[in-house]
Amino acid sequence: MNEPLLTSDPNAPLDLRQRHVHFVGIGGCGMSGLARIARHLGAICTGTDAYQSPFTDALTLDGIEVTLRQEADCVPAEADLIVASAAIRAEHPEIVEARRRNLPVLKYAQLLGRLMLGRTGVAIAGTHGKSTTTAMLAHTLIATEQDPSFIVGATCKQIGGGARAGRKDVLIGEACEFDRSFHNFHPTHAVVLNVEEDHLDIYGSIDAIIEAFRQFAQKTHPDGTLLIAHDGAYRTAVAAGLDCAVETIGFAPQADWHIKTGPGLTVQLHHDGQIVCAWKNQLPGEHMAYNSAVAAVTAHRLGAPWEGIGNALTTFSGLDRRMQNLGEHQGVTVVDDYGHHPTEIDTTLRALRSHHLSAKPDDERSESSGSRTGRLICVFQPHQHSRTRFLLDQFATSFSQADIVIVPHIYFVRDSEEDRRAVSAADLVHRLQQRGVIAEHIDAFEDIVAHLHQITRPGDLLVVMGAGPVWKVAHQFIHPQQ
């Protein structure tokens, strides 16, 4: 009989060789990637999910057994460890069965964090930009032949999807602050991209969020490094009392790593008064310049040469649902984006208008290079009633770059009945109208698509935004026959 896989020491590295690890909820981007990493480290992996998906199909093709039902008898008799996705509750039949058999159960973030122990772990944290920055880093390390192992929380064709099993001594992952998941990580090198109000149903205040990021930063190995935004991340509070080295990055000349942008989406990275790297982004926006610079510094820290880093970032074309250009339909450019926080909305719409269209007449902040005189039409699905309620005023000010805003129903996630009664999509529309924005609430996606076909005209830019299934609007608009 095998010795217990988990010891009483939470900081002990895990040896998964010849251990049977069973993943409950294996069909997501992160869980499927973690299963691949675990198998690469010698584990025997199986999993279950309620639904078939491209992720489950790919796992099956790669030889990982996936069962498309979730009952107590799905837990293998020889299982050594159960790993549950964040969506799996304690009363799930497989978790109940695992507890009955005294099998250890870890959440996704707990296993990923434990696997960083004894390795060079890199954890990318922040309210915004985690997936894009991690994908940029992964792409750069692949292009410079560093052979990285990583898990990205979104699909990126250039890096082979969302996960890769490469070198066993380096592991890169996103560190999400929801439910304090990132406190399970043990990084050698940590990144804090930014810190803002979000997940207020969990934290309650910005002070609690700052404290959570401070506790994450304290997980960084004393011989490692925290790379943190010079501005916008409460760096003095977050980095207080750390044993590791701390470096700052940003557009301020005082930052340790100083970012400069130029015409044509060019980016320069300065360090100690010298230009160390330069590249040209394919994706517009100051936030993309920032994300790419963070990826550049982190890639260099992991051994990539500056010249190769610049060449790699120049070729990075993006990932799914992050300012993703889906093409045109009857002269209307269609962009799909995951943004669901006011800052993300404002930053993304500002970048897209600047890149594709001429500036709005009343926008004094614009540095638009676009020449098209079309309109920016945004379909935005709010994600979670509690987030919408807590940040309603910020949402109302984040659509200044849009000419028309259409809001479907709020996507229901983890909300209580009280949350659902407290705010509606119509409330957001009313706030937008009060600010002079042309806005309307249309509940059903198919009705939105029909309305878009009526109001759009050649030269318009259609941006579909949200973390829920609102992406279907973009695809149905651009492919009406499907």
N, C-alpha and C positions, 0 to 999 in steps of 0.2 A: 504494500500500500504506500502511496506517495506521502511524503511529509507535507504538512500544511503549507500552502503556497504563501499565505499572508502570515507574517509574524507579528508580534506585539509592537515592533518598532515601525512606525509609519514612515520613517526615513530610510528604511532598508531597500536597496534596489531589488527589483523583481527579476527572477530567472524563469522565463516562460517555456524553456526548452522541454518538449515532450509533455507539457501540461495542456489539458483540455479546457479551453476558454469558450464559453457559450454566451453569445451576444443577443440580448432581448431588445428588439427594435433595431435590427441590423440594417434596415433599408434606407437610413438617412445618409447624407454626405459624410458627416463626421464619423458615425459608427461604422460604416462600411470601410472607410479609410483606416480606422483603428484596428479593425479585424485584419486588414492586409498587413499592417505594421506588426501586429502580434504574431501572425503566421510567419512573417519574415524573421522574427526573433525566435522562432522555433516552436511556437504553440500549435496545437491542433485546434482549429477553429470551426465552430458551427454557429448558427443563428436562426432567429425567427423574426417574422414581421407580419403585420396584418395585411399588407398589400404588396402585390408585385410591382416592381419599378425597374427602370434602367439600372439602378444600383444593385438590386437583388439579382437581376439577370446577369450582370457582369461578374458578381461574386460566384454565381453558379458556374459560369464559364471558366472561372479561374480555379475551380475545384473546391470552393468553400460551400459546404452543404447548408442550404437555406430552406426552412420550412415556412410555408405561407399560412400558418395558423399559430395561435398562441394559447396553449393549454398546459396544464401541469405536466402531462406526459411528454411534452416537448423537451423538457430538461434532460439531457443525456445522462445515462446511469453513471458514466465515467467522468462527468464534469468535475473540474477542480476549482473553477472560478466562474461566476456569473457577472456579466457586465450589462448594465441597463442604461438605455438612453435617458436623457433628461425628462422625456415625456412619460416614462413608465412610473406608475404609482406603486406604493407599497402593497396594495391589495391585488395587484396583477397576479394571475394564477401561477405564472412561472416563478415570480419572486416569492410567493407564499410557499411553493414547493421547495424552492432553494432554502428558505429559512427552516422548513420542516426537516430538511436533510442536513442542516447545519453547514451549508455551503457558503463560502464568503461571497458577498455581493458588493460590487463597486459600481458607482456611476461612471459615465463616460469620462468626465473631467478627472475623476480620481485615478482611473487607470492611466490616462495620458500623462497626468502629473507624476505618477509613480514611475512610469517608464523613462522620465527625464533624469531620474536619480542614477548616478553612475555614468551619465552621458553628458555631452554638451547639449543642454536643452535651451531652446530659444522660444520665448513666449511673447507674443505680440498682443498687447492690451490697449484699450481705448474705447471711448464711446462710439467713435466712427472710424472707418477705414481699415479695420482689422483684416478682412478678407482680401481686399485689394493689395494692401501692403504685404501680406503673407504670400500672395500669389506672385507679386513682383519679385519678392525675395527668392521664392522657389524657382521662378523662371531664370533669374540671374545666376543662381547657383548651378542649375542644370547647364546653362549656356557656357559657364566657365569651368565645367567638368569637375564640380565639387561633389557630385553624386549625393544630393541631400535626401533625407527621409523627412516627410512633412505631411501634415493634414491641413487642408484649407476648407473653410466652411462654405465654399461655393465651387461651382464647376468652371474650370479654365482649360480650354482645349490645348493650349500651348504647353501645359505641364502634365498632360495626360489625364485630366479630370480634376479630382480634388485631393488626391493622396498619392504618395509614392514611397516605396520601400527601397531605400538606397543604403548609404553607409549606416552601420548599426551604432556608431558612436556619436551621431548627431541627430537630434530630433527637434523639428520645428512645428509649432502649433499656435493657433489663436487662443487667447486667454479671455474668455467672456466673463463679464462682471455680473451677468444675471444670476441671481440666487447665490452670489459670492462663489461661483464655480471656480474662478481663477485662484482662489486661495488654496486649491489642491495642487497647484503647479510648483515645481522646484527648478526654476530656470538657472542656467549659468549666465545667460544674457537675457535681460528683460527690456521691453519697450513699452512706454506709455505714450500713445499718440496724442491723446487729448482727454479731458475729463469734463463732462457736462451732466446736467440733470437728465436722467432717464431711469427707467425701472423704479419710479417713485413708489409703486405699489409694494416694492421690496424694501427700499431704503428710507423713504419718507422725507429726506432732505438732502441738499447738496453736501452738507457737512458729513453725513453718513457715507455718502458716495466717496468723498475725498478720503475718509478714513479707510474705506474698503480698498481703495487704490494704494494707500500707504501700506496696508497690511500685505497686499500683493507684492509691492516693491521690496518689502522686507524678506520675501521668500528668495530673493536673488542671492546666488552663492557669493560669499565674501571675495572670492577671486574673480568674480564676473563683473558685469557692467550693467547699469541702468541707463538707457538712452531715453530721454524724456523731452517733451516739447518745451522750448524756452518760454513760450507764451501759450496759455490756454489749457494748462494741465495742473495748475496749482502746485507747481514743482517744488516750491519751498516746503510746503506741508507734506507732499507725497514722498519727497526724497529725504525727509528729516531723519537723522540718526542712522543712516545706512552704513554698513560695513564695506559694501562694494563700491567700485568707482562709479561716479555719476557724470554723465555728459549730456549737454543740451543741444537741441537742434531746432532750427526755425529760420524765419526771414529776418529776424533782428540781427544786426551786425555783432551784437554781444554774444550770440550763441556760439558754443564750441564748434558746431557744424553749421555754417551760414549758407543758406539757400538763396540763390538769385535766379530770377526768371527773365527771359528775353523774348524777342519776337519769334513767332513760329513755334511756340510751345517748347523753346529751348530752356534747359535748366543747367545751372552751374552749382557745384558744391565746393565751398571754400573751407579750409581748415588751417589754422595758424597763419592766416593771411595769404595762403596760396590756393589756387584752383587745383583741386585734386582729381576732379572728375566732371565731365560734361556729357550731356545727351539731349535728345529731342523726344519728348513724349508724343505718343499718338493720341492720348486722351486729354481733353482740355481741362483747365481749371487749376487754380492755385493749390487746391487740396490734392490734386493728382501729382503736382510738382513736389509737394511735401511728402506724400506717401512714397514716391519713387526715391526721394533723397534718403528717407529712413531705410528703405530697402538697400540702397547703395552702401550706407555706413555699416549696416548689419552684415551684408554680404562680404565686405572687406574684412570685418572682424572675424569672419569664418574662413578667411583665406583666399578669397577671390581677388584678382588683380584689378586695379582701377580701370585700365583700358578695356578689359573684358566686361567690367560692370557697365561702363558707358555704352558699349556696343549692345549689350543685352537689353538694357532698359529702352534703348531706341527701338527695339523690335517688339516690345511688349504691347499687345493689342487689346488686352482687357480680359474680363471674365464675364460669365453669364449674369445678367441682371444688374450690372454696374455700368451705367451709362452705355448700355449695349445698343448699338445702331443695328436695327433689324432690317433696314432697307427703306424702300419707298413704295407707296401705293398711290397711284394717280397724282404724282407730284408732291405728295406729303411724306416728309421724312419721319420715321417712327423710331423712337428710342424707348427702351425698357429699362427701368431702374428700381433697385431695391429700397431706396431711401424712404424712411418712415419716421424720421425725427426732424423737427423744424430746421435745425442747422444743416442737415443733409439736404433737405429740400431747397433751401435758399442757395446753398453753395452749388448744387447740381444745376438748378435752373439758371443761375447766373452764368455758370461756365458754358452751358449749352447755348444760351442766347448769344453770349459773346462770340462763340465759335461759329454758329450757324446763321444768326440773324443780325440785322441792324439793331442798335440800341433803342429802347423805349424812349420817347421824347422827354419824359419826366425823370429819367434815371441819370443822376449826376455822378453815380459811382461807376458807371459802365466804362469798360475799356474795349468795347466791342470791335472785333475785326471782321464780323460778318457783314455781308452786303445785301442779303435777301431781305425783302420787306414783308415777309409773311408773318403770321401770328404764332405765338407759342401757346398751344392748347395743352393743358395738363389734366390728366385723369388721375386723381389721387385717392387711394383707399386707405383711410386711417387704420392703423394696426393697434388693436387693443383699446377698449373703452377707457380704462384707467389712464393710459398714456394720453389719450385725446383730452380727457377731462383735466388732468394735471397741467398739460402744456397747451391748452386751448388758445390762450392769448398769443403764445409764440407761434403756433401753427398759423394763426390769422395774419401774422406779419411776414410769413416765409414765402408767400406766393407773389411777391411784388414784381417778379420777372414774367409772370404769366399774363396773357391777355384774356384767357378763358379758363376757368377751373370747373371740372365736373367731379362730384364726390358721390361714389356709391355707398352702400352700407358699410359700417365699421366691421372690420374683421375681428371676430370673437376669439380671444385667446386668454385663458386663465381669469376671465372677468367674473365677478360676482353679479348677482341680479341687481344689487344696489348700484354697481358701476354701470350696468347697462341702462338703468333707468335715469342715471344722472347726466348722461350726455348722448347726443345722437349726431349723425352726419348732417342733419338739418341745422344743428347748432353751429357747426363749423361753417356751413354755407352762409348762414346769417351773419356771422362775424366777418367773413370775407366781403360780403355785400356792403356791410357798414363801412369797410375800408375802400369802397369804390371798385372792388374786383368783380368782374362779371362771373358769377358762380351759380351753379345749380346742382340740386341733388337728384340723381337718377339712380334708383335702387338696383335694378337688374343689369348685369353685364351686357346681355343681348340688346337691351334697349339703349345702352350707352353706345354700342357699336353702330346701331342704326342711326342714332342721332349724329354721331361723328361723320358718317357718310353724307349726311345732309348739310353739315355746317363747314366741313373742311374744304379748302381750295388749294390749288397748286402753290407751292412756296411755303406752306405752313409747316410747323414743327410740332409733332404730337409726342408728348412725353407721358408715359404711363408709369406711375410710381406707387410703391407700397410693398410691404413684406408678405402680403397675403396672395391669393390667387388672381389678383387684378392683372397679372401678366397676360391672362387669357384675352383681355380686351385688345391688347396690342397685336397678338397673333391672329385674332379673329378679324381685326380691321385690315391687316395687311394681306390675309389669305381668306377672303370672304367666302370662297367656294368650298373651303374645307370644313 
